[in-house]
Amino acid sequence: MTIELPEDVPVRMPYADEPDEQTPQQRRFYRLRAPHVDKATVPVTVRVTPDADLYVAVGSGRRRMYLTPAEAWALWRCLSEAVASTGEPPEWIRVHITPTHR
């Protein structure tokens, strides 16, 4: 069942799927490709490894950074407020990201 909302209603994106509790936790990758002016798209990847810092890569691995979970939450909060101040989110961002193990 799909519910159609008016265009002026803000939509909150769902959080990530909960990890499968029946299997040992593995590294998970969350990926999305962002449109780019000069290129077709730019890959954005976040790697989550149990008991390790999060790894963020933008582009073909040229811009990357390790973040503690606390730093990642702080970045999420600041970045979400900053990006929200630029206007309505584009349609291509309204997707659910399913984690992969590779």
Secondary structure, DSSP 4 states (H G I P E B T S, - for coil): ------TTS--PPPPPPPPPTTS----EEEEEEEE-SSSSEEEEEEEE-TTS-EEEEETTTTEEEEE-HHHHHHHHHHHHHHHHTT-SPPGGG--PPPPB--
